Amino acid sequence: MRKQQDSEGKKAKGLKNLAHSAKEFLYGMAGHDMTRFALKTRGSMEHLFILITMGDLLGIPILPPYYSLRLLPYVVPQISTWKRRMLREKDLTDALA
């Protein structure tokens, strides 16, 4: 009786693994590209937001400093990477990726 329970447990575990693998495979085929696009869009929106609020750090005054200072605590962790990204030299291959 115990052997039968063990074999049923192994079958159930095998079916769970198969279902999980199928789920991951379908995600890779259908959702991965959409997820990458959404993350890229989110990054560009964050980039634009920081440019509008903190553009005066690069000499582009868009918003009055009062509003920039109110938003500063939320933007501080991203400023160094944003500056690097803004001042990086770009070429044609950057537009393709």
N, C-alpha and C positions, 0 to 999 in steps of 0.2 A: 504494500500500500504506500509506503514511504517513497519507493522508487517511482511510482506513478505520479505522486505529488511533485517530486523533483523534476520529472520530465515535463509535466504541465507548466511548472514554473519557468523552466528553460524555454519552452515554446512561447510563453507569454512574454518573456524578456526579449526573445528573438523577434517577435512581432512588434514590440515597442521600438526596438532598434531599427527595424525595417521601416516602420512608420516615420520615425524621426529622420532617417536618411532620405526618405521620399520627400518629406517636408522641406528639408534643407536643399535638396535638388531642385524642387519646384521654386523655392525662393530664389535660388541662384539664376534660374532661367527667367523668372518673371519680375522679381522685385529688386534685384541687386542694382540694375541700371537706374531704376527710379529712385532708389535710396541715394545713390551717388549723385544724381542730378539734384535731389533735394538738399543734400549737404553742400554741394557747390553753390547753389542758389542762396542758401542760408549764409554761407561765408561771404558772398558778394554783397548781400544786404547788410551784414555786420560791417563790412569794409566801407560801404557807402555811408552808413550811420556814423561811424567814427570820423570819416572825412568831413561830414557836415558839421558835427559837433566840435571836433578838435582840429579842424583844418588850419586854425591859426598857428598851430605848432609847426606847420610847413609853410606858413606865410599866405594861406588862403583864408581870409576872414569871411565866413559865411553867416554864422550866427553871432549875435552879440555875446560878449564874454560872460555875462551874467548867466545865461542859459547853459553855456559850456561848463561853467563852474558848478552848476547844480547837477549836471550829469557826470562830472568827473569821477566820483567814487565808483560808478558802475563801469567806467571805461578803463581805469588805471591798469588792470591786469592785462589788457590787450594792446596797450599803447606801443610797447617795444616791438612786438611782432608786426603791428600795423605800420610803424615807421619803416621797418626793414622791407616790408612788402611794397610800400609806396615808392621807396627810393631805389628799389632793385632795378637793374637794367633789364629791359624786356626786348625780346626779338620775336620773329614770326612764329617760331615753334611754340611759344607760350599761348598763342591764340588757338592752336590746334588741340591742345590738351584739355 
